[in-house]
Amino acid sequence: MKRYTEKTNNLRDKGKYEYTMISDERQYWSYVDKDGVSLHDQIIRSAFEKLGKLEDIEEELGIDLITLFKAMKDGVYISDGHNNIEYQSPSFLRFTDCFFQIETDDGLYDSIHLYKDYGKTWALTKEELE
């Protein structure tokens, strides 16, 4: 995973940037590369590029990635559509690229739940389905 805080320290420590005053009128100092582009601007640009890629993935999956990771970690609540809501432990869930399945006692997988059906047939809390 790319961490921008580490990248900042590494670039600054390797001498790629120098601490320079970039505005006389405000006495604004920043780390600037040889082309005059500030390290701050590069970090912001990189962060937005990464955010854009994550949002593209979320659109493809039909679900917020934080919600999906919480489901993988904490388990989910499943509704059968008849006011029956049941908790499923993450150890009984099998996640794929666009849905997850629930493992039965005999080791087989039965019901399929699409990620995009979050809040309709499955959720992180029981209250979200009531």
ZADO-1210 file (C-alpha; in nm, 4 decimals, padded with zeros to 6 digits):
<atoms>
<atom x="00.0000" y="00.0000" z="00.0000" code="MET" pos="1"/>
<atom x="00.1334" y="00.3413" z="-00.0918" code="LYS" pos="2"/>
<atom x="00.1479" y="00.5754" z="00.2084" code="ARG" pos="3"/>
<atom x="00.1894" y="00.9412" z="00.1213" code="TYR" pos="4"/>
<atom x="00.3394" y="01.0367" z="00.4575" code="THR" pos="5"/>
<atom x="00.6272" y="00.7947" z="00.4029" code="GLU" pos="6"/>
<atom x="00.6688" y="00.9187" z="00.0474" code="LYS" pos="7"/>
<atom x="00.6970" y="01.2770" z="00.1724" code="THR" pos="8"/>
<atom x="00.9709" y="01.1918" z="00.4196" code="ASN" pos="9"/>
<atom x="01.1603" y="00.9756" z="00.1722" code="ASN" pos="10"/>
<atom x="01.1624" y="01.2388" z="-00.1028" code="LEU" pos="11"/>
<atom x="01.2610" y="01.5167" z="00.1334" code="ARG" pos="12"/>
<atom x="01.5379" y="01.3083" z="00.2928" code="ASP" pos="13"/>
<atom x="01.6836" y="01.2001" z="-00.0440" code="LYS" pos="14"/>
<atom x="01.7390" y="01.5621" z="-00.1454" code="GLY" pos="15"/>
<atom x="01.4882" y="01.5598" z="-00.4314" code="LYS" pos="16"/>
<atom x="01.3211" y="01.8684" z="-00.2799" code="TYR" pos="17"/>
<atom x="01.4669" y="02.1748" z="-00.1198" code="GLU" pos="18"/>
<atom x="01.2999" y="02.4035" z="00.1307" code="TYR" pos="19"/>
<atom x="01.2353" y="02.7255" z="-00.0599" code="THR" pos="20"/>
<atom x="01.0348" y="03.0439" z="-00.0136" code="MET" pos="21"/>
<atom x="00.7781" y="03.0348" z="-00.2943" code="ILE" pos="22"/>
<atom x="00.5976" y="03.3615" z="-00.2186" code="SER" pos="23"/>
<atom x="00.7628" y="03.6777" z="-00.0945" code="ASP" pos="24"/>
<atom x="00.4381" y="03.8523" z="-00.0113" code="GLU" pos="25"/>
<atom x="00.3160" y="03.5862" z="00.2351" code="ARG" pos="26"/>
<atom x="00.6528" y="03.4488" z="00.3477" code="GLN" pos="27"/>
<atom x="00.5352" y="03.1035" z="00.2393" code="TYR" pos="28"/>
<atom x="00.7958" y="02.8297" z="00.2432" code="TRP" pos="29"/>
<atom x="00.7593" y="02.4842" z="00.0946" code="SER" pos="30"/>
<atom x="00.9594" y="02.1902" z="-00.0339" code="TYR" pos="31"/>
<atom x="00.9926" y="02.2446" z="-00.4097" code="VAL" pos="32"/>
<atom x="01.1457" y="02.0217" z="-00.6792" code="ASP" pos="33"/>
<atom x="01.3802" y="02.1402" z="-00.9549" code="LYS" pos="34"/>
<atom x="01.0812" y="02.2349" z="-01.1749" code="ASP" pos="35"/>
<atom x="00.9274" y="02.4542" z="-00.9050" code="GLY" pos="36"/>
<atom x="00.6421" y="02.2150" z="-00.8217" code="VAL" pos="37"/>
<atom x="00.5800" y="02.1973" z="-00.4485" code="SER" pos="38"/>
<atom x="00.5833" y="01.8668" z="-00.2663" code="LEU" pos="39"/>
<atom x="00.2446" y="01.9580" z="-00.1203" code="HIS" pos="40"/>
<atom x="00.0911" y="01.9900" z="-00.4688" code="ASP" pos="41"/>
<atom x="00.2370" y="01.6554" z="-00.5741" code="GLN" pos="42"/>
<atom x="00.1006" y="01.4822" z="-00.2645" code="ILE" pos="43"/>
<atom x="-00.2456" y="01.6323" z="-00.3174" code="ILE" pos="44"/>
<atom x="-00.2405" y="01.5268" z="-00.6848" code="ARG" pos="45"/>
<atom x="-00.1343" y="01.1724" z="-00.5905" code="SER" pos="46"/>
<atom x="-00.4025" y="01.1505" z="-00.3219" code="ALA" pos="47"/>
<atom x="-00.6738" y="01.2580" z="-00.5665" code="PHE" pos="48"/>
<atom x="-00.5517" y="01.0059" z="-00.8252" code="GLU" pos="49"/>
<atom x="-00.5672" y="00.7278" z="-00.5666" code="LYS" pos="50"/>
<atom x="-00.9099" y="00.8408" z="-00.4454" code="LEU" pos="51"/>
<atom x="-01.0331" y="00.8416" z="-00.8053" code="GLY" pos="52"/>
<atom x="-00.9138" y="00.4826" z="-00.8540" code="LYS" pos="53"/>
<atom x="-01.0865" y="00.3746" z="-00.5318" code="LEU" pos="54"/>
<atom x="-01.4097" y="00.5449" z="-00.6398" code="GLU" pos="55"/>
<atom x="-01.3906" y="00.3658" z="-00.9769" code="ASP" pos="56"/>
<atom x="-01.3638" y="00.0332" z="-00.7923" code="ILE" pos="57"/>
<atom x="-01.6579" y="00.1252" z="-00.5694" code="GLU" pos="58"/>
<atom x="-01.8693" y="00.2042" z="-00.8749" code="GLU" pos="59"/>
<atom x="-01.7778" y="-00.1299" z="-01.0334" code="GLU" pos="60"/>
<atom x="-01.8642" y="-00.3223" z="-00.7151" code="LEU" pos="61"/>
<atom x="-02.1719" y="-00.1171" z="-00.6314" code="GLY" pos="62"/>
<atom x="-02.0627" y="-00.0675" z="-00.2688" code="ILE" pos="63"/>
<atom x="-01.8476" y="00.1575" z="-00.0544" code="ASP" pos="64"/>
<atom x="-01.5150" y="-00.0193" z="00.0136" code="LEU" pos="65"/>
<atom x="-01.5197" y="00.0680" z="00.3841" code="ILE" pos="66"/>
<atom x="-01.8577" y="-00.1048" z="00.4181" code="THR" pos="67"/>
<atom x="-01.7271" y="-00.4088" z="00.2322" code="LEU" pos="68"/>
<atom x="-01.4149" y="-00.4336" z="00.4501" code="PHE" pos="69"/>
<atom x="-01.6262" y="-00.4000" z="00.7663" code="LYS" pos="70"/>
<atom x="-01.8461" y="-00.6858" z="00.6420" code="ALA" pos="71"/>
<atom x="-01.5390" y="-00.9012" z="00.5812" code="MET" pos="72"/>
<atom x="-01.4076" y="-00.8248" z="00.9292" code="LYS" pos="73"/>
<atom x="-01.7238" y="-00.8119" z="01.1433" code="ASP" pos="74"/>
<atom x="-01.9800" y="-01.0247" z="00.9603" code="GLY" pos="75"/>
<atom x="-02.3214" y="-00.9225" z="00.8301" code="VAL" pos="76"/>
<atom x="-02.6922" y="-00.9396" z="00.9022" code="TYR" pos="77"/>
<atom x="-02.9066" y="-01.1107" z="00.6395" code="ILE" pos="78"/>
<atom x="-03.2777" y="-01.0554" z="00.5793" code="SER" pos="79"/>
<atom x="-03.4909" y="-01.3203" z="00.4116" code="ASP" pos="80"/>
<atom x="-03.7524" y="-01.0604" z="00.3143" code="GLY" pos="81"/>
<atom x="-04.0018" y="-01.1862" z="00.5744" code="HIS" pos="82"/>
<atom x="-03.8802" y="-00.9900" z="00.8795" code="ASN" pos="83"/>
<atom x="-03.6350" y="-01.2672" z="00.9708" code="ASN" pos="84"/>
<atom x="-03.2896" y="-01.1218" z="01.0257" code="ILE" pos="85"/>
<atom x="-02.9926" y="-01.3430" z="01.1050" code="GLU" pos="86"/>
<atom x="-02.6295" y="-01.2641" z="01.1860" code="TYR" pos="87"/>
<atom x="-02.3588" y="-01.4348" z="00.9807" code="GLN" pos="88"/>
<atom x="-02.0044" y="-01.4538" z="01.1142" code="SER" pos="89"/>
<atom x="-01.7273" y="-01.3586" z="00.8691" code="PRO" pos="90"/>
<atom x="-01.5888" y="-01.7123" z="00.9004" code="SER" pos="91"/>
<atom x="-01.8995" y="-01.8390" z="00.7160" code="PHE" pos="92"/>
<atom x="-01.8829" y="-01.5819" z="00.4365" code="LEU" pos="93"/>
<atom x="-01.7093" y="-01.6241" z="00.1015" code="ARG" pos="94"/>
<atom x="-01.6460" y="-01.2981" z="-00.0828" code="PHE" pos="95"/>
<atom x="-01.6040" y="-01.2695" z="-00.4601" code="THR" pos="96"/>
<atom x="-01.5699" y="-00.9756" z="-00.6981" code="ASP" pos="97"/>
<atom x="-01.9386" y="-00.8709" z="-00.6852" code="CYS" pos="98"/>
<atom x="-02.1178" y="-01.0837" z="-00.4228" code="PHE" pos="99"/>
<atom x="-02.0719" y="-01.2979" z="-00.1156" code="PHE" pos="100"/>
<atom x="-02.2101" y="-01.6388" z="-00.0275" code="GLN" pos="101"/>
<atom x="-02.2933" y="-01.8000" z="00.3051" code="ILE" pos="102"/>
<atom x="-02.1426" y="-02.1358" z="00.3933" code="GLU" pos="103"/>
<atom x="-02.3816" y="-02.4000" z="00.5260" code="THR" pos="104"/>
<atom x="-02.3051" y="-02.6525" z="00.8005" code="ASP" pos="105"/>
<atom x="-02.2048" y="-02.9153" z="00.5435" code="ASP" pos="106"/>
<atom x="-01.9411" y="-02.6868" z="00.3884" code="GLY" pos="107"/>
<atom x="-02.1437" y="-02.5910" z="00.0809" code="LEU" pos="108"/>
<atom x="-02.2372" y="-02.2371" z="-00.0162" code="TYR" pos="109"/>
<atom x="-02.5993" y="-02.1431" z="-00.0695" code="ASP" pos="110"/>
<atom x="-02.7477" y="-01.7938" z="-00.0752" code="SER" pos="111"/>
<atom x="-02.5807" y="-01.5260" z="-00.2870" code="ILE" pos="112"/>
<atom x="-02.5917" y="-01.1611" z="-00.1786" code="HIS" pos="113"/>
<atom x="-02.4909" y="-00.8898" z="-00.4224" code="LEU" pos="114"/>
<atom x="-02.2819" y="-00.6063" z="-00.2801" code="TYR" pos="115"/>
<atom x="-02.5164" y="-00.3549" z="-00.4427" code="LYS" pos="116"/>
<atom x="-02.8064" y="-00.4934" z="-00.2344" code="ASP" pos="117"/>
<atom x="-02.6570" y="-00.3469" z="00.0814" code="TYR" pos="118"/>
<atom x="-02.9369" y="-00.2171" z="00.3028" code="GLY" pos="119"/>
<atom x="-03.1960" y="-00.4296" z="00.1209" code="LYS" pos="120"/>
<atom x="-03.1028" y="-00.7958" z="00.1822" code="THR" pos="121"/>
<atom x="-02.7940" y="-00.7519" z="00.3999" code="TRP" pos="122"/>
<atom x="-02.6320" y="-00.4913" z="00.6255" code="ALA" pos="123"/>
<atom x="-02.3698" y="-00.4381" z="00.8937" code="LEU" pos="124"/>
<atom x="-02.6311" y="-00.3889" z="01.1686" code="THR" pos="125"/>
<atom x="-02.9686" y="-00.5421" z="01.2355" code="LYS" pos="126"/>
<atom x="-03.1268" y="-00.1972" z="01.2630" code="GLU" pos="127"/>
<atom x="-03.0406" y="-00.1136" z="00.9027" code="GLU" pos="128"/>
<atom x="-03.2655" y="-00.3984" z="00.7855" code="LEU" pos="129"/>
<atom x="-03.5627" y="-00.3386" z="01.0178" code="GLU" pos="130"/>
</atoms>
